[in-house]
Amino acid sequence: MTTSIAAVHGVLAPYRHRQQAITDTIAGLCLRPGDDRRVLDRLHASTTVRTRHTVLPLEQYARLDDFSAANDVFTRAATDLGAQAIRGALRAAGLRPTDVDMLMCTSVTGIATPSIDARLVTRLGLRQDVKRLPVFGLGCVAGAAGLARLHDYLRGWPDHVAVLLSVELCSLTFQRDDPSVANLVATGLFGDGAAAVVACGSRRHPRPAAPAVVATRSRLYPDTEHAMGWEIGASGFRVVLDPAVPDIVRRHLADDVHDFLAEHGLKPKDVTAWVCHPGGPKILRTVAETLDLPEGALELTWRHLADVGNLSSSSVLHVLRDTLALRRPPAGSPGLLLAMGPGFCSELVLLRW
């Protein structure tokens, strides 16, 4: 029983900046008198990011002096961007808001109660009996995990339509007065955006040439909780990024991918498109090396990283959209969507184009 991906639509926050402009802003917000700015410049340059989008003009970030102020912006802006993403995805799928039976919403960059999905029901004209599932805490892996959980739901409800919404406003989590390497790396890597996926169960008539989710695999790696996540305090979300993350990927990912593909009679050489989350240059190089990927296999992921940075859970869905629009593989061939995130964990989604 497969799930058809009827449409993927991505949106970006309204303010676009060159990386150097963001670096200059972060220098004023995060560095203390006497700090060596060369470290910041080097870390931001090493991300390979050229431009990013933010939900606020750069000069307004100095006014976000506590978690409450940042989270108020998150609630308003996430609702607006989420509405844009879902409208675009439903339009592309040729479906109406009243066709949606289940809405899953994921973010790790803000919190809201009522949740963002609840705020969108009336605004978008969704049915009052739509099933909702807000998800928090999965971080960068949530785009892949969310698509996998949509597949699980639609296997039980094969005549339903389900929507995954990812909204990540990473700039609102940047910590002022924090010159730690983890914060400086995050401020050079992450951007703001959203994405929505419309998926249909096997009894819904799929759109022509709609890719399908065939199977999924979740892996949680023991004793790696320290590697990635948040320390949550009065100033909001302080990033945890362990330099050992590439080593964790190198130690586990290849075996997981080979075993997963083998269960379906496949090898990595059979995969016609790798839809990979852009965790950062070191992660992407490690993924390509450990999986022995051919030259250019992650080109769209590298392009996404350069153009908009890492959008946390939204990024892998943007890369999926770009794959379908720019590099659609041969019909019937296998693809693999993968992401990693806090836990430390990975999510694999086997696709058929």
N, C-alpha and C positions, 0 to 999 in steps of 0.2 A: 504494500500500500504506500504509494508515493504522495508527496505534497507538491503541488504546482506553485511556482513563484510567479504570480501574475504581474507584479510590478515592483520596482525599487526606485525610490525617489529620495534624493539627498538635497539638503539646503545648508547654507552657511550663514553665520552671523553677519550682521550688516556692515561692519567696519573692517576693511582690508588694509593690512600694513606690510611694508617690507620688514624683514627680520631685523635689520639694523635699528629701525624706529622702535621696535619692541625692546631690543636690547638696551637702548638708551633709556627707555622708561623704567625698565627693571633696575638699572643701575641707580636711578634716583630713589626707587622704592625699597630696594633690598640691601644695598651696600651701606656700610657704616663708614664714617669719616676715617680715612686711612686705609680702607680695604683696597687690595690690588685688583683693579678692574680687569686686568689682563686675564684673570681666571674666568670671569664672566664672559668676556669676549671669546675666549677659546672654547668654552663649553657650548655657547650658542652657535658658533660657527661649525662645530663638529656635528651638529644635528642634521646638517645638509638641508635644513628648511630655508626656503627663500621668502615665502610670504605666509601670513596667517590672518585669520579673521577673529575678531573679538566682538562681544556683545555690547560693549561700551566703547566710546572714544577713549583713547589712551590717557588723556588728561583727567578723566573721571575716576580712574582706579585709585588715585590717592585719597579719594573721599570715602572709600570703603574701609572704614576704620575698625569694623568688627564683623563677626559672623552674621549678625542679624541684618546688617545693611547689604552684605553680599547675597544672602539667601533671599531677601526680598526681591532683588534684581533677578535671581535665578527663577523664582516662581513666576514672575511676569513674563520674562523673556522665553523661558522654556515652554510656556503655554503658547506663546505666539509662534515660535519656531516649530513646535510640534504640530500645530494646526496647519501650517504651511506644508510640512512634510507629508502629513496624512492626506490632505486635499490633493496634493500632486500625485501621490501614489494611487489613490482611488481613481483619479481622472485617467491616469495612464493605464489602469487595469480595466477601465470601462465599467466600473461599479459605482453604486451610490452609497452614501453613508449608512442608509438603512439596511444594506446588504451585510454589514459587518456583524458577526456573531460574537467575536472575542477580540479584545484589545489588550495587548501586553505593552507596558511602558517601562523602559529601563533607563536609569541614570545613576551616576555615582558622584555627581558634582553639585548636588543640592538636594534638599528634602522639602516635601510639602504634604500637608494634610488639611483638606482633601488633596489627594494625589493629583499629579498632572493629568493622568488619564480621566479622572473624575471631572476635572475642570473642562475637558474637551468634549464630553458627551453632548451637552446641550449646544455648545458653540459650533460643533460640526454637524449636528443633526443626527447623531447616532441614536439607535433605539434605546429606550429606557431599560430594556432587559438585556443589554449587551453585557457579556461577561468581561470583567476587568481583572488584570493582574499587574499591579505595580511591583517592580523588582529593583532592589538597591543592594549594592555591595559587590557585584560581579566585576565591576571595572571594565578594563579593556576587552575582556573575554565575552562580555554580555551581548555583543552583536551576533557572534556565532552561537552562543548558548541560547539566546532568545529565539533565533531561527530554528534551532534544534528543538526547543520546547514547543514552538508553534507546530512543528512536525508531529511531536508526541500528541498534542491536543487534537490535531486534525486526523490522526489515525483513529481516534475514538469517536470523532464527529466528522466523518468523511464528506458530508454534504454542507459543511460550514465554510465560512470565510473568516480568516483571522488576520489581524494586523499587528505587526511589531513596530513600536516607536522607540527610537533611541534619541535622547537629547542630552548632549554633554556641553556644558559651558565651563570649560576647564580654566579659563582665565580668572574666574571668580574664586578659584581656590588658591591662587598664587599668594604666598605669604609675604607680607611686608616685614621689613627689618630682619629678614632671615637670609644670611649669606651662605647657608649650608650648600654643599655640592648638590644634594638631592633637589633642593628648591631651585637652584640655578639651572640645573638640567631640565626640570619640569617647565620652568618659565621660558626655556628656549625651544621646547619640543611641542607642547600641547596647544591646541586651538579650540575654537567653538563652532559647533554645528549640530545637525540632526539628520536623521534618516528614517524612512518608513518603508516597510516591506508588506505587501499584500500577498497572502498565501491562501490557496484553495485546497480543500480536501479532494480525495480521489473521485468522489461522486459529483463534484462540480465540473462543468465543462471547462477545460483549461483553454487559455488563450493560445493561438498558434505559436509554436516554437517556444513555449514557456519552459524554462528549465525546471527540473524536479529535484526535490530532496529525497534521496534514496535511503540513507541511514545516517546515524550520528554516533559519536562516542565522546564521553566525558571522562577526564582523568584529573584526579587530585593527587598531588605529589606530597608524600609525608615529610614532615619536619622542614617545610619551606614557608611557613606562615609569616616569617620575618622578612621575606624577600620583597614584598610589594603590598601597598595598601595606604591607609590613612592613620595618622595619630590625630584624634579629634579633640579639640580643646576650645577655649574661649575665642580664639582667632579663626576657628573653622577647621578646615581639612589640611593638615600638614602632611605632605607626601612622604612616603617611605619607598625608596628605590635602592635596593641592594645591588652593589656592583657584581654580585655573583649570579644575577639573573641569566646572563648568557651561558654560564656554566651549567645551570639547571636545565636550560633548553638543550644544550649539547648532550647532557647526560640522558635525557628522557625522550625527546621528541621523535627521533628517528625510529626507535623501536615501536612507539605508539602508532606512527603513521604506517610503517610497514605491516604491522599486525592487523591494523584496521583495513587496509587495502586488501591484504591477503584473504581476509574473511569474505571478500566479495570477488575473489579470483583476479585481483588486480595487483600491479606493481607500480611504483612511482613513474616509470617510463610511460605507462598507459595514460596518465593524467594529462589532459590537454590544456588545462588552465589551473593555476594555483592562485587562489583568492586569499591573500594573506594580510593579516592586520599589520600595520606599519608601526611596530613597537619602538623603532628607533634604528639607527644604522647598525649598531653592534648586534642587535637581535636579528635584523634582516640578513646580515652576513652570516650569522651563525645558522639560521634556518637554511639558507642556500647551501652552506657547506655541509651540514649534517645530513641533509636530504640529497646531496649531490645533484642539485637542480641544474638544468641547462642554462646557458647564458641567456639573460633576458626573461627568465621565467617569472621574476618578480618586478618586471619593469613598471607595470601599472601601480604597484604598491609604492615603489620608489618615487614615481611621479606624483602620486597623491601626497606623500610625505613632504616633498619639496614645495608643492603648491599650497597646501593648507595645514601642514603639520599633522600631528597625531590627535584625532578627535575622540580618543578613548573608544567606547563601544560603537560609536557611529562610523568609525573609519572603515572597518572591514565591509560594511554595507555600502559605503561609497565606492570601494574597490569592486564589489560585486556589480554595482550599477555600471561602472566604467567597463568592466569586462563584457557585460552584455551589450553595451553601446558601441564599444570600440574594437573589441577583440573576440567577438562571439565565436566560440569553438565549434567544430563540426557537430551537427545534430547527432544525438545518441552517444556521444563520447563522454567519458567521466571527467569530473572536475572535483577539486578538493578545496573547501573553504576552511580556514583554520585561524584561531586566535588563542592568545594566552593572557592570563591575568592573575589577580590576587588569589592566593590560596596555598601555594602557587599551583595553577591548574592550566589545562588546555582543553579546547573543544574542537572536534573535527566534524565536518559535515560533508558527506559524500553527495555530490550533485551529478545529475545527468543532463547534459545540455540539449 
